[in-house]
Amino acid sequence: MDEASAEPGRPRRGLPHGRRGRLLLVSALVLVLAGTGLGTWATDTWPRPKDRYCWGAWEEDSGPGFLGDGLFGDDGGSRAGKETAPTRERPTGSCEVTVTGGYTSSDGDEVTIDQKVSVGYGPVPEAAEARLAMVQDGFLGGDVVPLPDGLPGTVNGRGGLLVLPESCDAQDGRPTVVTLRATGMYTSGPSYSRNRPAELGGARQAAVLLVAAANRGMAAAGCAPHEPLRVSSPLYDLPGTRERLFSASDDVCGIRGLRLDAEHAEDQIGAVTRDLQTCSVRGERADVPYLNLAMVAHPRLAAVFEGIAGERPVARGWRGTGSLGKEHAIVRADCAGRPVIFLMGASTRIGRLAVFANAVATRLGCAPVAPGGAGR
């Protein structure tokens, strides 16, 4: 119906000619842009949402090398994530970011790089040997430092471990931990390969990644504290470089009388505090672990080992309780008014643990833990 034939007395609903013309022109332009792909969104200049990983804790291009696109270079590459978030009913979870890339070297060899950053969330294992292997061999070596700000855990440039608050403990009392590990392999041609872990950005950045994942995991599991965990203070001074052992008579780990029957080995002294002391000895060439020693006195970190030290002394004359396994030993004793855990991995020669435990006890100002013994 046109304006001339409108019913008498009924207000006209048509727009003024000038305004109606402008609206028609705008509508036509929108249709043209959408149809021809000339809009900002269609030309791909609209900011693309950044990918997030590990239950939303980590964002693409947020700092660490494995989250940025710079590591792909001109040859391209790919990054993918998969995850299973913890829940209230099932308080275990995992997340994994994989990075793959490759190129042809100047010699014509095909080079491939496969890297992975993995996070685990859940209670520590029930079995004593499995629990010792998980913690002692992975997160209490000579190259780790304590997490800052009193957080119970350790970290280095390849990962870390954080013990969560008691509100997240399993029903049977086992502490829940969050672990972070960076691994990777560089392969060139058919016969050359070496370890090349994903780049976390150093020990401090690894601590930030670990704590961010822990906060997200606790929120998903329904046990998060009122205030989120934070990394704000500087890290403990990083451990020194490995020191070569020139003879079997050399003292290792900076402890007088602690000896190792190996000439082609290197030791590395880690943290030395009232809450933590670590040292590790590895083969100079094959990087095979010969000996791992640790003292843990931080109450929450020590709780990881609760219930697996047995009910009897590890040997005649020892204070406290302990057990000796296939590749690990543990002793729990009171020292300076609090329980202290002494650990040994990659060896079962109890004399070495005796020298270490007594040296640490002297430093902490408490009675000897072991009756003595040679460090061989």
C-alpha positions, 0 to 999 in steps of 0.5 A: 500500500502506498502513502496515497492509499493509506486509510484516513485518520491512521498515522503513517508509519513510513520513514522520512525519505532522507532517513529511509534512503540512508538506512537502505544504503547502509543495509546494501553496503553490509550485504555487499561486504558480507557477500564479497568478503571485504569486511574486517572479519572476512579479511582475517584481520580480526584478532584471533582468539588465543588458544589456552591449555591445561584447563585454561591455565596457560595462554598461547604466546604468554612467555614460555617458548613452547607456547609461542610461534617463534619456535616454528620458524619458517619451516612451520610446525604444530602445537596440540593439547589434550587434557582431562580435568579433575572433578569433585567426584574424580580428583585426578587429571592430566594435561599435555601440550605437544610441539612438533616441527622439522626441517631439512638441514644443510647436509640434507638430513631430515631433522625432527623435533618432538617435544612435550609438556605434561602436567599430572594432578592427583594423590601420590601413589599408594605403594612405597617404591612407586611413591619414592621413585616418582618424587625422589628420582624426578623432583629431588635431584641436585638441580632443583630448588625449593619453590618460593613463598613457602610453597611446598615443592621443588622446581628446575628448568624442566619441571617441578612438583607442588604439594597441595593444601590439606583440603585436597588430600585423598580420602585415605590421607594421601597428599595430592600433588601437581607435577610438571615435566618437559621432555623432548627429542631432537632427531637428525637423519637415521642415526642421531638423536638427543634429548631436547626438552621443551623450553619452559623459560627457566626455573622461575617461569616453570614455577609460574606454570606449575602454580597456574595449573595447580590453581585451575586443577584445585578449582575444578576439583572443588578444593581451592583455598580462599586465595589462589597460590602465587609465585611472587618472591625470587627463587632460591639461588640456583644450584652450581654446575656439576663437578667432576670426580677424579678418583674414588677417594673424592668426597661427593656432595660436599660431605666429608667421608661420602665416597663413590666407587666411580672415577667417571662421574659428576656430582651436583649439590642442590638446595641446602636449607633447613627445609631441603637438602639435595645432591645427585651423582651421575655418570660423566658420559652416559648421564646414568644416575649413580646416587640421589640423596635428599633431606626433606623437612618442610612439613607439607612436603614431608607429608608426601612420604608419610606412612611408607617409612615402616615401623622399625629402624632401617638397620641396627642402631639407627634412630627413627624408622625406615625401609630399604627397597630395590632402588630406594631407601627412606628414613624418618627421624625427629631432628631439631623438634620436627620430623625429617625425611632422609632419602636415597635413590639409585643405590641401596648401600646404606652406608652412604645414606648414613654418612649423608644423614649424620652430616645433615643432622649435625648441620641442623643441630640434632643427634646423629641419625645413624650409628656411623659407617663408611661412605662406600 
